[in-house]
Amino acid sequence: MTEPQPERPRTPELSGVDLARQALVAAKEQARARGAAVQQKKQARRGGLRSGARADGRDPLSLGAAINRLITERGWETPAAVGGVMGRWPQLVGPEVAQHCEPQRYDEDARVLTVQCDSTAWATQLRLLAPQLVARLNQDLGHGTVKMIKVLGPGGPARRYGPLRAPGSKGPGDTYG
């Protein structure tokens, strides 16, 4: 024999009007859900911000503030500060030293500032002043920005390597025609 099954609660049979009402309610819910999704996409496209009386990220900025914001967002603080040092070199080292020594480049990875002098005497003098100059630059730029100053002497003519050359010749190419 089969076991008697528990009696299920009977739902009243829905007529055509009731079915239409249910379908209408379901359609309204779907339309609301789609409308909410479209609204969210629009807000995401606009950044989710709405215009208002308070300041937000879309407000116009002065040129200086916009540049400072860009430097901060991109992480360019150290290169910008070192670039400022290149421009203020005479104020940092004094007019006499600045007249004979000029900053050439800054290696951000090694934190080395390369300076070229116009004579070997000034190169020697700057090598002696390098520890005080590093301390002054780090005080101005932030601790550890410059670890070492590499001092270059005056640049001489390029050395020519290879076989002997006749005076006034342009090298091996002058024998071909």
Residue pairs with C-beta under 8 A, 6 or more apart in sequence:
14 22
47 57
47 58
49 56
49 57
49 58
61 69
70 76
71 77
71 80
78 108
78 141
78 142
78 145
79 106
79 108
81 141
81 142
81 145
82 106
82 108
82 113
82 141
82 145
82 146
85 92
85 103
85 113
85 137
85 140
85 141
86 103
86 106
89 98
89 102
89 103
90 98
92 133
92 136
92 137
92 140
93 101
93 133
97 122
97 125
97 126
97 129
100 117
100 118
100 119
100 122
101 115
101 116
101 117
101 118
101 122
101 123
101 126
101 151
102 115
102 116
102 117
103 113
103 114
103 115
104 114
104 115
104 116
104 152
105 113
105 114
106 112
106 113
106 114
106 146
107 114
110 147
110 148
111 144
111 145
111 146
111 147
111 148
112 146
112 147
112 148
112 149
112 150
113 137
113 146
113 148
113 149
113 150
114 149
114 150
114 152
115 126
115 149
115 150
115 151
115 152
116 151
116 152
116 153
116 154
116 155
117 123
117 126
117 151
117 152
117 153
117 154
118 154
119 153
119 154
120 153
120 154
123 151
123 152
123 153
123 154
126 133
126 149
126 151
127 151
130 148
130 149
130 151
133 149
134 146
134 147
134 148
134 149
137 145
137 146
138 144
138 145
138 146
160 171
162 172
163 172
165 171
